[in-house]
Amino acid sequence: MRLLNISPTKSVLEEIFNQVISTNVITRDERKRLRNVLSVNYLDDDEYILINRLVERIPSGWVKLVE
């Protein structure tokens, strides 16, 4: 049996991405978690893609910022 090597960073980003996409809202806590990931960890290409997909949805109105 082969185990997949999924980084904790990727798991956090996928969790946030899935939550935001399902609700169309990004909360202060989710933004804080994203900032922590960005400031502490090296991101691979897939992780950058997730973040870019979130960021692109904010100006277009698909995702709303809430407090």
Secondary structure, 3 states (H helix, E strand, C coil): CCCCCCCHHHHHHHHHHHHHHHHCEECHHHHHHHHHHHHHCCCCHHHHHHHHHHHHHCCCCCCEECC
